[in-house]
C-alpha cells in the first residue's frame, strides 16, 4: 500500500521498532515469524451462500460469496468464473475514501484472487451448466472494516473460509443445492523487509517503515501456488528462499488452526 495512504510513523516509534528487531523481537512482542492472533467466524452474513468474518490483530474484514448463473468467458467456455473484489471502507482508516476501488484495493484483490485461482482451489470445470453457454459465476466480495496492517492475508483467510462454507442455491439452473467443488485450501503469508529483517504478518507500524513486501501462497502439499512482490525495495535470493520456507511453515500452522 502506498506510503501516503499509511501515514507517517514518529522517529521515536520507528527507532523503538528497529531496536527491538535487533534483539529478535518486534514492537508488539512477537517473534519475526509469528502471526498475530486471529479469529474467524463462518456464515457471518446469513443471507449469503458463504461468508466469513476475520479479525487479524486489529485488522477486520468481512468476506461474502455470491454465486449466479451466467455466460462463460469466450476463451474459457468450459469453465466457471471466479472474480474477487475488495472495498476499503472509509470507516476502516482515515485515508480510505468512498468511491470506485483505488490502486491499493485493486492490488489486494488481485493478489488474493491469484492465490485462490492459481491453487486451483475451486474446480471451475465442475461449475459448467451448459458447455460454452451457461456456467456458475462465483463472486467474492470483501469489505475492510478496520485496517491495522496486512490486508492481503486477512482477506485471503476470509475468502478461503467463505468459499469452503458456501452452499449454492441450484434452482437457477434447475439443480439441487450444492457446495462449491473445493479441491484444496490455499493460504497466503505476507512478509515485509525492515532493515535486514524479514517479518511475518506486518502490522500498520511495520508496514509504515518497511522497504519491501512479499506474499507467498501455498497449499497443503507445500507447493508454491503464487508469489507477489510489493513496494519499491528489494530482496536478496537468500531472503526470497527464507520467505518461501517461512510461508510453507506458517501456512501449515494457519491452516491447522483456522481452516480445518
C-alpha positions in Angstrom: 0.0 0.0 0.0 1.5 3.4 -0.9 3.2 5.3 1.9 0.9 8.3 1.5 -2.1 6.1 2.5 -0.4 4.7 5.6 0.5 7.9 7.4 3.8 8.8 9.0 5.4 7.0 11.9 7.2 9.1 14.5 11.0 8.7 14.6 10.8 7.7 18.3 8.4 4.8 17.4 10.5 3.8 14.4 13.7 3.7 16.5 12.0 1.5 19.1 10.8 -1.0 16.5 14.3 -1.2 14.9 16.0 -1.7 18.3 13.5 -4.5 19.2 14.2 -6.2 15.9 18.0 -6.2 16.6 17.1 -8.3 19.7 14.9 -10.7 17.7 11.7 -9.1 18.9 9.0 -6.9 17.5 7.3 -3.8 18.8 4.2 -5.8 19.9 6.3 -8.6 21.4 6.0 -11.1 18.6 8.9 -13.0 17.1 9.7 -12.3 13.4 7.9 -15.4 12.1 4.8 -15.1 14.4 1.3 -14.2 13.2 -1.0 -12.1 15.3 -3.8 -13.9 17.0 -6.8 -14.3 14.6 -10.5 -15.1 14.8 -12.6 -16.4 12.0 -16.4 -16.6 12.2 -18.1 -18.7 9.4 -21.6 -17.8 8.0 -21.3 -14.3 9.3 -23.7 -12.9 6.7 -26.7 -15.2 7.0 -28.2 -14.3 3.6 -25.0 -15.0 1.6 -24.3 -18.5 0.3 -21.0 -18.3 2.1 -19.3 -15.7 4.3 -16.6 -15.2 6.9 -15.6 -12.5 9.4 -11.9 -12.3 10.1 -10.0 -10.4 12.8 -6.3 -10.4 12.4 -4.9 -8.3 15.3 -6.9 -5.1 14.8 -7.5 -5.6 11.1 -11.1 -6.7 10.5 -12.7 -7.8 7.2 -15.9 -9.5 6.1 -15.9 -11.7 3.0 -19.0 -12.8 1.2 -19.6 -15.3 -1.6 -22.4 -14.8 -4.2 -23.0 -17.4 -6.9 -25.1 -16.7 -10.1 -25.7 -18.4 -13.4 -24.2 -16.6 -16.4 -22.1 -16.8 -19.5 -18.5 -18.1 -19.5 -15.6 -16.1 -20.8 -15.1 -16.7 -24.6 -11.5 -18.0 -24.0 -12.6 -20.5 -21.3 -16.0 -21.7 -22.5 -15.9 -24.8 -20.4 -15.1 -23.3 -17.0 -17.0 -21.4 -14.4 -16.0 -17.8 -13.5 -14.3 -16.6 -10.3 -14.0 -12.9 -9.5 -12.7 -11.1 -6.5 -13.4 -7.5 -5.3 -12.1 -5.6 -2.2 -13.6 -2.4 -0.9 -11.7 -0.2 1.6 -14.5 1.3 3.6 -13.9 4.9 4.7 -14.5 3.9 8.4 -11.6 1.5 8.3 -8.8 4.1 8.1 -8.5 7.8 7.8 -7.1 7.9 4.3 -9.7 5.4 2.8 -12.3 7.2 0.7 -15.6 6.2 -0.8 -15.9 5.6 -4.5 -14.5 3.2 -7.1 -11.7 0.8 -5.9 -8.4 2.6 -5.8 -5.0 1.2 -6.7 -4.5 -0.4 -3.3 -7.9 -2.1 -3.2 -7.2 -3.5 -6.7 -3.8 -4.8 -5.8 -5.1 -6.6 -2.7 -8.0 -8.1 -4.7 -5.6 -9.3 -7.4 -3.2 -10.9 -5.0 -6.0 -12.7 -3.1 -7.6 -13.8 -6.4 -4.3 -15.1 -7.8 -3.6 -17.2 -4.7 -7.0 -18.8 -4.9 -7.1 -19.2 -8.7 -3.6 -20.5 -9.2 -4.0 -23.0 -6.4 -7.0 -24.4 -8.3 -8.9 -24.3 -5.0 -12.2 -24.3 -6.9 -12.7 -26.8 -9.7 -14.0 -24.3 -12.3 -14.7 -27.1 -14.8 -17.3 -28.5 -12.4 -19.2 -25.2 -12.5 -20.3 -25.6 -16.1 -24.1 -25.8 -16.5 -24.2 -25.9 -20.3 -20.9 -26.1 -22.1 -20.0 -22.8 -23.8 -23.4 -21.4 -22.9 -24.0 -21.2 -19.2 -21.8 -21.5 -16.1 -21.8 -20.6 -12.4 -20.1 -17.3 -11.7 -18.6 -17.1 -8.2 -18.2 -13.5 -6.8 -16.0 -12.9 -3.7 -16.7 -9.5 -2.2 -14.5 -8.4 0.7 -15.2 -5.3 2.9 -12.4 -4.0 5.0 -13.9 -2.7 8.3 -10.7 -1.8 10.2 -7.1 -1.6 8.9 -4.1 -2.2 11.1 -1.8 -3.9 8.5 -1.6 -7.0 6.3 -4.8 -6.8 4.4 -3.7 -9.5 1.9 -3.6 -12.3 4.4 -6.7 -11.2 6.3 -8.6 -11.1 3.1 -7.3 -14.4 1.9 -8.3 -16.1 5.1 -11.8 -14.6 4.8 -12.2 -15.5 1.1 -11.0 -19.1 1.6 -13.2 -19.6 4.7 -16.2 -18.2 2.9 -15.6 -20.4 -0.2 -15.2 -23.5 1.9 -18.5 -22.9 3.7 -20.6 -21.8 0.7 -23.8 -23.6 -0.2 -25.1 -22.7 -3.7 -28.8 -22.4 -4.5 -29.1 -24.6 -7.6 -32.6 -23.6 -8.6 -31.3 -21.0 -11.1 -30.1 -24.0 -13.2 -32.8 -26.4 -12.2 -30.5 -28.3 -9.9 -30.3 -29.2 -6.2 -28.3 -27.0 -3.8 -24.7 -27.9 -3.7 -21.4 -27.0 -2.1 -18.7 -25.4 -4.2 -16.2 -28.0 -5.6 -13.3 -27.2 -3.3 -10.0 -29.1 -4.0 -7.6 -27.6 -1.5 -7.0 -24.8 1.0 -4.6 -22.1 -0.1 -3.1 -19.8 2.5 -1.1 -16.6 1.8 1.7 -15.5 4.1 2.8 -11.8 3.7 6.3 -10.7 4.9 8.0 -7.3 4.9 11.6 -6.3 5.0 12.7 -3.9 7.7 16.4 -3.2 7.6 18.0 -6.7 7.4 14.9 -8.4 9.0 12.1 -10.3 7.4 8.9 -10.2 9.5 5.6 -12.1 9.0 2.2 -10.5 9.2 3.2 -6.9 9.5 1.0 -4.5 11.5 0.4 -1.0 10.4 3.5 0.5 12.1 5.8 -2.2 10.5 4.3 -1.5 7.0 5.0 2.2 7.5 8.7 1.6 7.8 9.2 -1.4 5.6 11.2 -1.3 2.4 9.6 -4.2 0.5 6.8 -6.7 0.8 6.5 -10.3 -0.5 3.4 -12.6 -0.4 3.7 -16.3 -0.9 0.6 -18.5 -1.3 0.9 -22.3 -0.7 -1.4 -25.3 -0.4 -1.5 -28.3 1.9 1.1 -30.2 -0.2 3.7 -27.4 0.5 3.7 -26.3 -3.1 4.0 -22.6 -4.0 0.9 -21.5 -5.9 1.5 -17.8 -6.3 4.1 -15.1 -5.3 3.8 -11.3 -5.4 6.4 -8.7 -4.5 5.2 -5.2 -3.5 6.8 -1.8 -2.6 10.0 -0.4 -4.1 12.6 -2.2 -2.1 14.4 -5.5 -3.0 15.0 -8.9 -1.6 18.2 -11.0 -2.0 18.0 -14.5 -3.3 18.6 -15.9 0.2 15.8 -13.6 1.6 13.4 -15.0 -1.0 14.4 -18.5 -0.1 13.8 -17.8 3.5 10.4 -16.1 2.7 9.3 -19.2 0.8 10.4 -21.6 3.6 8.6 -19.4 6.2 5.4 -19.2 4.2 5.2 -23.0 4.0 5.7 -23.4 7.7 3.4 -20.6 8.8 0.8 -21.5 6.2 0.7 -25.0 7.7 0.1 -23.5 11.2 -2.6 -21.2 9.9 -4.4 -24.0 8.1 -4.4 -26.3 11.1 -5.5 -23.6 13.5 -8.1 -21.7 11.5 -9.1 -23.7 8.3 -9.6 -27.3 9.4 
